[in-house]
Amino acid sequence: MFVACLLFASCADKKTFKKADGTEFTAQPYGWMDNDKAIEGVDYELCTANIVLSVLFSETIAAPVLLTGLELWEPVSYTEPKNKDNE
């Protein structure tokens, strides 16, 4: 129960971006357990609050694994990837 409450207190949030063609998409935070969630063109920032919480609750073992494994990197901005055909 404690770990579930801790995950809801996580500081990494999803963010919605707009592409050049006007379509919108949502980038989710990701961690070392789910690197496949990273989206090309999205700039991610280390979520220091989750690291601090992981250190504070390191005795629980589960909290640091879940906080850094699932929500270590937080999306902050989007840069349209360069098309290789236009270079």
N, C-alpha and C positions, 0 to 999 in steps of 0.2 A: 504494500500500500504506500509506503514511504517513497519508494522508487517511482511509482506512478505519479505521485504528487510532484516529485522533483522534476520529472519530465515535462509536466505542464508548466513548470516555472522556468523552463529553458528560455534563453534569450534569443536564440536564432529563429528568425521569422522568414516565411516565404515572401517572395516579392514578385509583382506583376510588371512585365516590361512590354513595350510596343516596338515591333520590328519596323523597318523602313517601309514595308508594303502595307502597314497599318494593322496587321494581325497582332493580337496580344497573346502572351504566354506567361505562365507562372513558373518561376524557378524555385525549387525547394532547397533547403539547407541539406548538406550531406556531410558524412564523416568517413573515417577510414574503413568502415564496414560496408559502405554502399557508394563507392567511388563512381559507379556508373550513372549516378544522378547528376553529375556535373554536365552542364550544357555549354557547348562551344559559343564563345562570344560573351558569356556572362562572367563578370569579374567577381570573385569571391574574396571575402575577408575572414580572417580567423576570429571566431567568436570568443573573446577573452573572458566573458562572463561565464561561459560554460567551462572553461578551463579552471577558473577560480572555484566554481562550484564542485568540479571534479576533485580538486585538491582538498577542499573543505570536507567532502564526503568520501574521501579515499578509503576509509575503513570499511565502507559498505561494499566495496568492490563492484557491485552492480551499477552504481550511479556513475562513476567515471567511464566505465565501459559503454554505457548507453549514451551518455552526454557527448563523449568524444567520438564514439563509433557511429552515431547517427546524425549529429548536428554540430560538427566541429567547424565547418565552413558555411558562412552566411552570404547569400547573394546581395551585392550592393549596387552594381551598375551593369549596363549592357552596351556592348560595342558591336555593331554589325560586322560579322566576319567578312573578310575580303574574298571575293569570288576569284578563283584561280583562272577562270576564262578571261577576266577583264584585266589581268596583269600584263 
